[in-house]
């Protein structure tokens, strides 16, 4: 009996017939121009966070599972993590699906004695078991910042402004930030748990289903949904009409989101600031203000952040606020890179000439052709050079 070929995926192709460069679903290579854009964007974003006082840290790609996926930010992402066995310790490890939990770990251990609030920034790749509808990629690049020990709406606003300014400096224009209160529904229900069907109806902004599932809270939730989404002033006017019907905890939450929105609006007048008080999608571990940043023409948010509590062995943790920017979407929002000026150094001018121009911060490349001038110019064009060194002078290369 002949050997059965090893089939892959849904049994479509024998493994021996797969293209040699095929990658798993959701993974891709970055080509030179893409990689250059990504590197430049990371540098710009990290520099901007640095201007706000956020110091960079660089955690490892993989950690012990019980540490990485502890309560708080880590636990919320447990279903998204790949696991593997550490052959040295025989303990299970997990590849990070998000970096927030790692920054919180660093802050609560190695930097526990540092003054608060502690401002940290980071960038790196994360890997997830499955992609999302709007972004099927499973390996993603994150750039972000966390303020550990943040205790006030002013801290939330600072982090949001830092992210908005970082995007603006990188070249992303016409930004919108949408603020929400992820735990507002829980505050309205108090000791009771909102029905799952109601949560889905609220997320879908389905007024009829909300009324069907909200029971005693139907009138209040309908009134909240009826408030026009948008700016701070409109929300403030709408909330004033139902304030007396809201629990004290909900009133405090809404007062905070209005304060944060006003602070952001004052600091970033060119940014559109909107508030959707019942928005909770994607804020799995946040318990205070949450926000998402958008740019026109880009599906999905460029970044997401808000207030959360770090994991802690004593079950208390620290009040913190943070933001994560999703670089794949940020790159889509950036204008195209302009062509880089690059100098072609003829072969006979040698490595000394190449090094001399690079010392002057000039992009240059050493040719290999020893043929005619026409052949060397053809090589220069093929290498993407805009100028060449002709008899010691930098000369533009004509089309």
KOLKEVEX-60997 format. One record per residue: residue in one letter; x, y, z of N, C-alpha, C in turn. Coordinates in pm, whole numbers, padded with zeros to 5 digits, always signed. Atoms other than C-alpha are relative to their C-alpha. Example, Ala and Ser with C-alpha at 12.3 -4.5 7.8 and 13.67 -1.06 7.14 Angstrom:
KOLKEVEX-60997
A+00089-00119+00000+01230-00450+00780+00090+00120+00000;S-00082-00119-00006+01367-00106+00714-00077+00109+00073;
//
This chain:
KOLKEVEX-60997
X+00085-00119+00000+00000+00000+00000+00089+00124+00000;X-00082-00121+00010+00143+00339-00097-00019+00086+00123;X+00009-00092-00114+00223+00589+00175-00100+00111-00030;X+00094-00111+00014-00049+00846+00230+00074+00130+00018;X-00073-00127-00014+00089+01196+00166-00051+00078+00120;X+00036-00084-00114+00093+01431+00465-00076+00122-00051;X+00083-00110+00047-00194+01673+00405+00004+00115+00099;X-00006-00118-00086-00200+02025+00540-00132+00075-00007;X+00121-00082-00001-00474+02270+00634-00123-00086-00002;X+00124+00076+00012-00810+02133+00524+00020-00118-00094;X-00025+00114+00087-00642+01852+00327+00005+00038-00146;X+00004-00046+00138-00604+02061+00014+00124-00037-00078;X-00126+00024+00070-00237+02006-00069+00091-00089+00083;X-00105+00073-00072+00025+01745+00023+00109+00098+00039;X-00100-00095-00049+00294+01918+00228+00116+00015-00097;X-00110-00008+00094+00553+01834-00037-00026+00090-00119;X+00036-00084+00113+00363+02042-00293-00019+00146+00039;X+00019-00138-00043+00339+02357-00082+00113+00088-00051;X-00108-00092+00038+00530+02662-00208+00100+00014+00114;X-00103+00001-00102+00863+02682-00024-00005+00122+00091;X+00004-00121-00082+00800+03038+00102-00132+00022+00070;X+00133-00020-00058+00446+02981+00231+00009+00017+00151;X+00005-00026-00143+00377+03121+00577-00138-00037+00055;X+00132+00029-00059+00098+03027+00821-00094+00119-00016;X+00101-00106+00013-00226+03224+00796+00021+00106+00107;X-00013-00110-00095-00202+03566+00957+00142+00044+00026;X-00140-00040-00015+00178+03590+00929+00053+00045-00136;X-00049-00053+00127+00368+03785+00666+00140+00058+00017;X-00130-00066+00003+00708+03919+00569-00019+00147-00032;X-00003-00141+00037+00775+04292+00557+00112+00020-00101;X-00099-00030+00102+00953+04396+00239+00075+00129+00036;X-00085-00112-00042+01224+04666+00250-00072+00132+00024;X+00069-00127-00021+00998+04969+00201-00094-00005+00120;X+00090+00014-00114+00745+04835+00451+00077+00001+00132;X-00080+00007-00122+01012+04755+00707+00058+00137+00034;X-00055-00135-00026+01164+05103+00665-00109+00091+00057;X+00111-00082-00052+00824+05269+00718-00029-00036+00145;X+00030+00043-00136+00764+05058+01028+00106+00050+00097;X-00108-00044-00088+01106+05138+01175-00007+00150+00026;X+00009-00144-00016+01061+05510+01113-00117+00039+00089;X+00118-00030-00081+00712+05509+01266+00026-00033+00147;X-00031+00038-00139+00830+05323+01578+00091+00104+00064;X-00093-00099-00054+01118+05566+01623-00071+00130+00034;X+00072-00125-00023+00887+05867+01590-00094-00011+00120;X+00096+00016-00108+00620+05731+01825+00070-00012+00136;X-00073+00016-00126+00869+05624+02092+00065+00131+00044;X-00059-00130-00032+01045+05960+02071-00105+00093+00060;X+00107-00085-00050+00713+06136+02125-00038-00037+00143;X+00029+00041-00138+00633+05929+02434+00113+00043+00093;X-00113-00045-00081+00982+06012+02557-00010+00146+00037;X+00017-00143-00029+00905+06385+02532-00097+00022+00116;X+00096-00009-00110+00619+06323+02777+00052-00065+00129;X-00060+00057-00121+00856+06155+03024-00015-00149+00015;X+00017+00145-00008+00785+05789+02940+00131-00068-00039;X-00128+00067+00021+01097+05572+02972-00022-00137-00063;X+00023+00128+00069+01134+05270+02740+00046-00120+00083;X-00038+00131-00054+01141+04912+02869-00023-00103-00110;X+00006+00100+00106+01176+04592+02666-00013-00139+00062;X+00019+00132-00059+01021+04274+02812+00021-00111-00102;X-00022+00112+00093+01082+03927+02662-00127-00040-00073;X+00114+00044+00082+00859+03772+02397-00082-00107+00070;X+00066+00113-00064+00776+03471+02614+00028+00003+00150;X-00015+00004-00145+00718+03430+02989-00070-00125+00053;X+00075+00108-00062+00595+03167+03232-00149+00033-00005;X+00143-00019+00021+00224+03118+03176-00068+00059+00123;X+00071-00047-00119+00119+03173+03537+00035+00145+00036;X-00036-00140-00023+00303+03508+03544-00063+00091-00105;X+00050-00085+00108+00204+03644+03205-00151+00012+00002;X+00146+00003+00009-00161+03544+03234-00066+00014+00137;X+00058-00024-00132-00218+03652+03594-00121+00092-00014;X+00121-00083+00001-00529+03848+03690+00030+00138-00059;X-00018-00133+00060-00586+04185+03528+00018-00009-00150;X-00018-00002+00145-00462+04261+03176+00038-00134-00059;X-00043+00129+00053-00297+03920+03136-00112-00100-00012;X+00108+00098-00001-00600+03711+03229-00098+00022-00114;X+00096-00031+00106-00819+03890+02975+00047-00050-00136;X-00054+00040+00130-00587+03783+02692+00042-00147-00004;X-00040+00141-00006-00534+03420+02800-00047-00081-00122;X+00043+00081+00115-00748+03275+02515+00077+00030-00129;X-00070-00039+00122-00530+03458+02258+00145-00047-00004;X-00143+00029-00011-00194+03319+02373+00036-00141-00047;X-00063+00128+00028+00016+03041+02225+00074-00047+00126;X-00073+00057-00113+00163+02805+02487+00107-00096-00050;X-00103+00098+00028+00477+02594+02489+00066-00041+00130;X-00067+00051-00119+00674+02386+02736+00146+00045+00000;X-00139-00038-00016+01005+02521+02865+00082-00126+00031;X-00074+00124-00024+01251+02229+02830+00096+00009+00119;X-00092-00013-00112+01475+02372+03104-00069-00011+00136;X+00069+00001-00130+01221+02424+03383-00118-00096+00004;X+00120+00085+00013+00943+02190+03257-00126+00074+00043;X+00119-00080-00029+00700+02476+03319-00059+00051-00130;X+00066-00054+00118+00444+02603+03073+00033+00148-00015;X-00024-00139+00032+00526+02929+02901-00106+00046-00100;X+00095-00058+00095+00309+03164+02695+00068+00112-00076;X-00047-00112+00082+00393+03396+02408-00097+00115+00018;X+00086-00115-00030+00264+03744+02473-00094+00030-00118;X+00098-00045+00099-00053+03846+02291-00025+00150+00014;X+00010-00143-00027-00032+04198+02435+00111+00032+00100;X-00114-00033-00084+00242+04386+02621-00037+00070+00131;X+00039-00075-00120+00040+04570+02888+00030-00077+00128;X-00022+00080-00121+00057+04284+03139+00148-00007+00035;X-00144+00006-00027+00436+04267+03100+00051+00129+00063;X-00042-00128-00057+00478+04637+03171-00047+00009+00144;X+00052-00001-00137+00258+04600+03478+00085-00089+00090;X-00086+00090-00079+00474+04307+03594+00133+00067+00035;X-00126-00070-00024+00795+04507+03554-00017+00107+00108;X+00024-00109-00096+00643+04796+03748-00020-00052+00142;X+00032+00051-00134+00525+04577+04037+00112-00084+00060;X-00110+00082-00052+00851+04380+04070+00131+00079-00005;X-00131-00064+00012+01175+04530+03938-00003+00150+00027;X+00009-00144-00019+01047+04886+03963-00099+00036+00110;X+00098-00023-00107+00827+04852+04271+00039+00117+00090;X-00047-00106-00089+01045+05101+04463+00012+00135-00070;X-00012-00127+00073+01041+05368+04190-00118+00091+00035;X+00110-00093-00032+00834+05683+04251-00119-00016-00094;X+00123+00002+00078+00474+05690+04132-00051+00142-00022;X+00028+00096+00106+00324+05761+03894+00123-00032-00082;X-00114+00050+00076+00570+05554+03692-00038-00002-00148;X+00032-00012+00143+00575+05636+03320+00095-00088-00082;X-00079+00093+00079+00693+05357+03089-00056-00010-00141;X+00042+00021+00139+00684+05310+02711+00062-00128-00052;X-00045+00130+00052+00741+05004+02495-00036-00013-00147;X+00040+00042+00134+00730+04856+02148+00049-00142-00022;X-00041+00137+00027+00748+04503+02018-00109-00078-00070;X+00094+00088+00070+00581+04216+01836-00079-00082+00101;X+00084+00091-00077+00292+04017+01981-00057-00104-00096;X+00051+00109+00082+00149+03689+01856-00130-00052+00059;X+00130+00043-00048-00212+03580+01879-00047-00126-00073;X+00049+00126+00055-00387+03249+01822-00085+00025-00123;X+00088-00029+00114-00640+03406+01587-00002+00151-00025;X+00012-00140+00035-00679+03733+01402-00141+00051+00026;X+00130-00062-00017-00973+03971+01407-00063+00024-00137;X+00071-00022+00127-01237+04044+01144+00060+00116-00078;X-00054-00117+00067-01089+04386+01069+00151-00009-00023;X-00145+00013+00013-00729+04270+01099+00038-00147+00019;X-00027+00143-00012-00657+03903+01019+00143-00035+00039;X-00139+00028-00037-00287+03940+01100+00007-00053+00143;X-00015+00057-00135-00180+03731+01399+00129+00046+00068;X-00117-00065-00059+00165+03881+01449-00014+00149-00021;X+00025-00144+00004+00123+04247+01533+00114+00073+00070;X-00098-00085-00067+00352+04530+01636-00073+00104+00083;X+00061-00096-00090+00251+04737+01935+00101+00106+00044;X-00075-00109-00062+00379+05073+02052-00093+00062+00103;X+00092-00051-00102+00243+05203+02378+00069+00063+00118;X-00050-00064-00122+00280+05372+02712-00096-00033+00114;X+00079+00029-00119+00161+05297+03065+00042+00096+00111;X-00026-00080-00119+00131+05518+03371-00047-00081+00119;X+00031+00086-00114+00148+05294+03676-00008+00086+00126;X+00022-00085-00116+00008+05447+03992-00075+00126-00035;X+00080-00115+00042-00217+05686+03803-00131+00001+00078;X+00116-00003-00090-00499+05805+04026-00103+00106-00034;X+00092-00111+00025-00678+06095+03858-00041+00007-00147;X+00039-00023+00139-00871+06191+03543+00108+00074-00079;X-00108-00071+00068-00579+06423+03463+00104-00097-00055;X-00093+00102+00049-00357+06114+03431-00054-00068-00125;X+00063+00061+00118-00604+05952+03190+00012+00093-00120;X-00005-00098+00109-00614+06272+02984+00143+00014-00052;X-00140-00013+00044-00233+06300+02979+00039-00114-00094;X-00037+00114+00082-00193+05950+02840-00066+00008-00137;X+00070-00014+00127-00456+06011+02573+00063+00109-00086;X-00062-00110+00074-00296+06342+02472+00138-00043-00051;X-00131+00049+00044+00048+06176+02459-00013-00087-00124;X+00022+00087+00116-00087+05915+02218-00043+00080-00123;X+00047-00082+00112-00269+06170+02003+00114+00084-00058;X-00110-00082+00049+00037+06393+01982+00106-00085-00069;X-00096+00090+00064+00261+06097+01900-00046-00034-00142;X+00054+00030+00133+00033+06004+01609+00008+00122-00091;X-00005-00122+00079+00015+06365+01494+00143+00030-00047;X-00139-00025+00038+00394+06405+01499+00050-00102-00103;X-00040+00103+00096+00428+06079+01304-00058+00025-00138;X+00058-00034+00129+00207+06224+01030-00145-00040-00020;X+00141+00038+00010-00146+06099+01107-00085+00122+00035;X+00079-00122-00019-00395+06384+01070-00148-00032+00018;X+00146+00006-00016-00765+06448+01144-00042-00116+00091;X+00026+00107-00095-00775+06222+01446-00131+00024+00076;X+00117-00003-00087-01084+06138+01650+00028-00092+00119;X-00009+00086-00117-01082+06005+02005-00139-00017+00058;X+00133+00033-00051-01393+05831+02134+00015-00056+00141;X-00010+00042-00140-01425+05801+02513-00126-00073+00043;X+00112+00073-00055-01643+05560+02700+00022-00035+00146;X-00006+00043-00141-01716+05419+03046-00033-00148+00002;X+00025+00143+00018-01674+05041+03011-00080-00067+00112;X+00071+00064-00112-01818+04962+03357-00124+00078+00042;X+00118-00078-00036-02109+05206+03349-00123-00089+00018;X+00116+00089-00012-02364+04930+03291+00003-00075+00132;X-00011+00069-00128-02231+04741+03592-00031+00094+00116;X+00029-00097-00106-02249+05058+03802-00150+00023+00013;X+00145-00020-00002-02614+05103+03706-00070-00119+00065;X+00062+00121-00056-02694+04743+03803+00041-00026+00143;X-00040+00017-00139-02508+04767+04134+00048-00140+00031;X-00040+00134-00042-02484+04428+04303-00047-00107-00097;X+00049+00097+00097-02670+04257+04021+00092-00005-00122;X-00080+00016+00121-02507+04128+03702-00089+00025-00121;X+00081-00025+00119-02639+04270+03374-00012-00126-00084;X+00017+00119+00085-02788+03993+03156+00089+00008-00124;X-00088+00003+00118-02559+03883+02872-00073+00053-00123;X+00077-00048+00115-02838+03953+02622-00011+00152+00000;X+00006-00146-00010-02861+04309+02751+00134+00062-00042;X-00133-00050+00038-02486+04361+02715+00013+00002-00152;X-00007+00006+00146-02509+04249+02352-00089+00107-00063;X+00091-00101+00054-02807+04478+02290+00057+00140+00015;X-00062-00131-00022-02625+04776+02442+00115+00021-00098;X-00111-00012+00093-02317+04706+02232-00048+00025-00143;X+00056-00017+00133-02535+04689+01922-00083+00128-00012;X+00082-00122-00004-02717+05010+02025-00142-00028-00051;X+00134+00043+00042-03043+04822+01970-00101+00041+00108;X+00090-00055-00101-03303+05029+02156-00110-00099+00038;X+00111+00091-00028-03580+04771+02123+00045-00116+00088;X-00050+00112-00080-03372+04483+02258+00042+00045+00139;X-00036-00053-00133-03241+04701+02540-00124+00009+00086;X+00125-00010-00077-03598+04773+02648-00052-00139+00038;X+00048+00136-00027-03678+04399+02625+00076-00066+00114;X-00084+00073-00096-03388+04289+02847+00037+00080+00124;X-00048-00084-00111-03331+04581+03084-00091+00000+00121;X+00094+00008-00113-03637+04523+03306-00014+00136+00069;X+00021-00124-00076-03640+04790+03580+00089+00115-00047;X-00093-00103+00046-03353+04976+03412-00029+00044-00143;X+00027-00027+00141-03519+05002+03071-00009+00149-00030;X+00019-00143+00027-03620+05367+03096+00133+00075+00009;X-00128-00070-00017-03279+05480+03223+00096-00030-00115;X-00092+00037+00108-03080+05286+02963-00048+00056-00134;X+00053-00059+00124-03310+05403+02685+00032+00148-00006;X-00034-00143-00004-03254+05761+02798+00148+00023-00030;X-00143-00012+00029-02877+05708+02791+00028-00021-00148;X-00021+00027+00142-02895+05560+02442-00056+00112-00087;X+00061-00108+00078-03111+05850+02328+00084+00128-00002;X-00087-00118+00000-02843+06105+02416+00084-00003-00127;X-00078+00000+00124-02684+06205+02083+00149-00018+00029;X-00143+00021-00017-02331+06073+02058+00076+00117-00061;X-00079-00111+00057-02070+06337+02004+00077+00073+00106;X-00086-00084-00082-01915+06625+02188-00037+00004+00146;X+00013-00007-00145-01878+06701+02555-00124+00077+00041;X+00111-00086-00041-02140+06976+02571-00135-00070-00015;X+00127+00069+00022-02420+06768+02422-00023-00110+00101;X+00013+00107-00099-02350+06476+02654-00030+00059+00137;X+00023-00062-00130-02335+06704+02956-00145+00045+00016;X+00140-00045-00005-02674+06854+02870-00095-00119+00014;X+00087+00117-00006-02827+06510+02814+00005-00069+00135;X-00013+00067-00128-02691+06366+03136-00065+00079+00113;X+00061-00081-00105-02819+06658+03342-00148-00032+00018;X+00142+00030-00006-03174+06547+03260-00031-00132+00070;X+00025+00132-00060-03129+06194+03396+00089-00026+00120;X-00097+00017-00109-02867+06251+03666-00067-00051+00126;X+00067+00039-00124-03119+06210+03947-00040-00147+00001;X+00039+00141+00009-03207+05860+03820+00119-00095+00004;X-00120+00082+00007-02848+05738+03813+00054-00031+00141;X-00067+00030-00126-02673+05556+04100+00121+00092+00020;X-00111-00091-00032-02401+05757+04274+00129-00041-00072;X-00123+00046+00065-02123+05538+04131-00001+00035-00148;X+00010-00033+00142-02250+05594+03776+00018+00149-00023;X-00016-00145+00012-02270+05970+03831+00148+00037+00007;X-00142-00029-00016-01907+05972+03946+00078-00040-00126;X-00068+00045+00123-01796+05773+03640-00023+00097-00115;X+00032-00090+00109-01974+06004+03401+00065+00137+00020;X-00069-00127-00027-01832+06312+03573+00147-00010-00040;X-00141+00019+00036-01483+06168+03522+00020+00002-00151;X-00020+00005+00145-01530+06095+03152-00020+00139-00061;X+00017-00137+00049-01659+06450+03097+00122+00086+00031;X-00121-00075-00036-01357+06590+03282+00116-00037-00092;X-00108+00044+00089-01116+06380+03075-00021+00056-00141;X+00030-00050+00135-01290+06480+02751+00031+00149-00011;X-00026-00144+00003-01269+06848+02839+00150+00030+00001;X-00145-00020-00005-00898+06822+02924+00065-00030-00135;X-00055+00035+00131-00822+06649+02594-00036+00106-00103;X+00046-00100+00096-01027+06900+02398+00081+00129+00013;X-00076-00123-00021-00842+07192+02555+00144-00014-00048;X-00140+00020+00036-00499+07039+02494+00019-00028-00149;X-00010+00038+00141-00571+06912+02140-00121+00053-00076;X+00121-00059+00062-00819+07154+01978-00026-00049-00142;X+00021+00049+00136-00766+07002+01632-00052-00143-00004;X+00048+00138-00008-00875+06656+01751-00149+00001+00032;X+00143+00015-00028-01242+06557+01743-00017-00092+00122;X+00019+00076-00124-01341+06440+02094-00148-00035+00012;X+00138+00046-00013-01657+06229+02121-00011-00091+00123;X+00023+00083-00118-01813+06042+02413-00119-00091-00026;X+00106+00100+00006-02017+05722+02403+00000-00071+00135;X-00013+00047-00138-02086+05650+02772-00020-00150+00018;X+00028+00143-00017-02212+05292+02721+00092-00090-00082;X-00089+00081+00081-01933+05177+02488+00091-00086+00089;X-00082+00090-00082-01759+04871+02634+00070-00108-00081;X-00064+00102+00082-01648+04655+02340+00151+00020-00005;X-00145-00007+00007-01278+04573+02354+00068+00046+00127;X-00058-00046-00126-01232+04700+02710-00018-00108+00106;X+00025+00117-00084-01213+04360+02876+00049+00017+00143;X-00055-00011-00135-00997+04456+03174+00000+00143+00052;X+00005-00139-00046-01059+04831+03197-00119+00020+00094;X+00109-00022-00094-01269+04959+03483-00033+00148+00020;X+00030-00143-00010-01257+05339+03451-00028+00056-00137;X+00015-00059+00133-01232+05560+03146+00065-00091-00103;X-00060+00069+00113-01171+05385+02816-00005+00090-00123;X+00004-00082+00120-01085+05541+02481+00059-00075-00119;X-00052+00055+00125-01018+05450+02120+00026+00116-00095;X-00042-00106+00091-00844+05659+01853-00020-00046-00143;X+00033+00034+00138-00955+05668+01491+00055+00106-00096;X-00040-00091+00107-00844+05823+01162-00090-00025-00119;X+00091+00018+00113-01059+05882+00852+00057-00097-00103;X-00039+00093+00104-01052+05607+00593+00066-00127+00049;X-00066+00118-00056-00900+05347+00829-00103-00082+00079;X+00092+00087-00072-01110+05051+00943+00061-00040+00134;X-00049+00035-00132-01079+04990+01314+00079+00114+00063;X-00069-00105-00074-00907+05195+01580+00151-00010-00021;X-00146-00004+00007-00544+05305+01558+00061-00037+00135;X-00050+00030-00134-00508+05259+01933-00115-00005+00098;X+00103+00016-00103-00698+05181+02248+00068+00011+00136;X-00060-00013-00132-00641+05262+02612-00104+00030+00105;X+00089-00033-00110-00784+05353+02947+00054-00046+00134;X-00039+00029-00138-00777+05285+03319-00022-00147+00034;X+00010+00140-00044-00715+04943+03472+00077-00015+00130;X-00075+00028-00122-00571+04781+03781+00099-00113-00031;X-00102+00101+00026-00244+04586+03763-00025-00123+00087;X+00008+00123-00080-00221+04226+03885+00093+00012+00120;X-00082-00005-00122-00081+04174+04233-00025-00125+00082;X+00015+00118-00084-00016+03883+04463-00094+00021+00116;X+00090-00025-00112-00216+04053+04736-00143+00030-00045;X+00135-00021+00052-00516+04097+04506-00042+00144-00012;X+00036-00142+00004-00503+04477+04521+00050+00065-00128;X-00055-00060+00120-00270+04593+04247+00005+00152+00010;X-00011-00146+00004-00221+04954+04140-00092+00057-00107;X+00075-00074+00100-00448+05198+03964+00097+00047-00109;X-00089-00034+00110-00297+05255+03620-00082+00042-00120;X+00065-00035+00126-00378+05395+03280+00102-00020-00111;X-00094+00029+00108-00229+05307+02945-00064+00012-00136;X+00048-00003+00138-00257+05312+02568+00089-00089-00084;X-00073+00081+00096-00156+05070+02294-00037+00046-00140;X+00020-00036+00140-00112+05181+01934+00030-00122-00087;X-00013+00116+00088-00156+04917+01663+00070+00044-00128;X-00084-00060+00102+00123+04983+01419-00048-00032-00142;X+00047+00034+00134-00029+04799+01122-00105+00100-00049;X+00102-00098+00038-00324+05039+01124+00058+00141-00006;X-00066-00131+00005-00108+05341+01203+00069+00019-00134;X-00071-00011+00128+00099+05269+00891-00097+00026-00115;X+00100-00026+00105-00217+05263+00678-00045+00145+00000;X+00046-00139-00012-00302+05610+00806+00108+00101-00036;X-00110-00092+00029+00041+05758+00732+00010+00029-00150;X-00022-00029+00143+00119+05934+00402+00114-00085-00053;X-00108+00081+00058+00346+05745+00159+00136+00064+00029;X-00135-00051-00018+00718+05774+00219+00048+00066-00128;X-00061-00060+00118+00896+06011-00012+00123-00081-00038;X-00118+00074+00045+01169+05857-00223+00124+00052+00070;X-00121-00036-00073+01496+05854-00035+00113+00033-00098;X-00119-00030+00079+01797+06029-00189+00109-00102+00035;X-00104+00101-00021+02066+05767-00237+00110+00021-00102;X-00117-00028+00084+02416+05812-00375+00064-00131-00046;X-00069+00116+00058+02573+05558-00609+00150+00029-00005;X-00145-00013-00001+02947+05513-00549+00057-00099-00102;X-00059+00092+00096+03129+05367-00854+00100-00094+00066;X-00084+00105-00058+03325+05050-00786+00142+00048+00027;X-00141-00037-00014+03666+05209-00842+00024+00104+00110;X-00017-00097-00109+03600+05484-00582+00016-00070+00134;X-00029+00088-00111+03592+05205-00326-00069+00029+00131;X+00065-00003-00132+03494+05154+00034+00030+00129+00075;X-00033-00125-00070+03675+05465+00159-00097+00111-00037;X+00095-00102+00044+03450+05688-00052-00138-00026+00059;X+00129+00037-00059+03141+05499+00066-00006+00041+00147;X-00002-00031-00143+03239+05533+00432+00001+00151+00024;X-00006-00144-00017+03318+05902+00389-00135+00066-00015;X+00133-00059+00019+02971+05983+00258-00097-00044+00108;X+00088+00046-00108+02797+05768+00519+00029+00078+00129;X-00033-00081-00118+02988+05961+00789-00070+00135-00003;X+00072-00127+00014+02811+06269+00654-00152-00021+00002;X+00143+00035-00009+02474+06096+00714-00066-00001-00138;X+00054+00007+00137+02430+06046+00340-00020-00148-00035;X+00026+00137+00044+02263+05726+00216+00078-00027-00128;X-00084+00029+00115+02503+05562-00028+00013-00150-00016;X-00016+00142+00027+02566+05227-00192+00115-00016-00100;X-00117+00023+00083+02881+05088-00352-00036-00091-00117;X+00032+00078+00118+02839+04966-00707+00095-00117-00020;X-00083+00116+00033+02977+04641-00847+00039-00001-00147;X-00029-00001+00144+02974+04721-01219+00134+00066-00027;X-00126-00058+00046+03311+04783-01382-00005+00027-00150;X+00020-00021+00142+03162+04841-01724+00000+00147-00037;X+00007-00136+00051+03084+05155-01919-00083+00089+00092;X+00080-00094-00079+02927+05469-01777-00148-00033-00011;X+00141+00035+00019+02593+05364-01924-00038-00122+00084;X+00027+00119-00078+02618+05025-01754-00004+00033+00149;X-00001-00038-00141+02703+05186-01422-00125+00080+00037;X+00123-00075-00026+02412+05429-01448-00121-00093+00003;X+00110+00097-00003+02184+05138-01528-00002-00074+00134;X-00006+00065-00130+02306+04963-01213-00049+00095+00110;X+00042-00099-00100+02256+05283-01012-00151+00013+00006;X+00147-00010+00004+01897+05312-01130-00065-00125+00059;X+00057+00124-00052+01830+04946-01050+00010-00008+00152;X-00018-00001-00145+01956+05010-00696-00078+00113+00067;X+00083-00106-00056+01717+05304-00652+00077+00124+00037;X-00082-00118-00031+01991+05569-00650-00050+00122-00076;X+00044-00126+00062+01899+05930-00720+00118+00083-00051;X-00121-00073+00039+02259+06060-00756+00115-00100-00015;X-00119+00083+00006+02597+05921-00846+00124+00087+00013;X-00127-00071-00019+02956+06015-00772+00077-00006-00131;X-00065-00007+00132+03101+06131-01104+00122+00089+00012;X-00127-00074-00010+03465+06232-01095+00007+00080+00130;X-00008-00064-00131+03430+06316-00725-00112+00095+00031;X+00111-00092-00022+03117+06531-00768-00133-00076+00006;X+00132+00063-00011+02762+06435-00663-00088+00055-00112;X+00072-00039+00121+02556+06440-00982-00136-00070-00004;X+00131+00065+00011+02179+06379-01024-00001-00101-00115;X+00018+00100+00105+02082+06072-01223-00129+00031-00073;X+00120-00031+00078+01842+06161-01501-00076-00128-00028;X+00086+00116+00030+01552+05934-01582+00040-00062-00133;
//
